[in-house]
Amino acid sequence: MTLITTIPVLLLIIVVKVLKIVITNVSKKNLITLINVVSAVTAKKAIMFVAIIADVINLIIRIVYREESFAD
């Protein structure tokens, strides 16, 4: 069960580190336009991304429960 909790945490850490790098390397004016572009694109992609992660987690949970039921 630790695998299911570890993957989203690692993804979150990676996203935060990338955002920190982007924010430190981009000027404020560019950052505002970047945020506008990203927010428009991300709204659609975020929904797809969440759906994909939900499917993957669902699949992992099914595999884990199957292995436990076979072990009995």
Residue pairs with C-beta under 8 A, 6 or more apart in sequence:
1 64
3 60
4 57
4 60
4 61
4 64
7 56
7 57
8 53
8 57
11 53
22 34
23 31
26 34
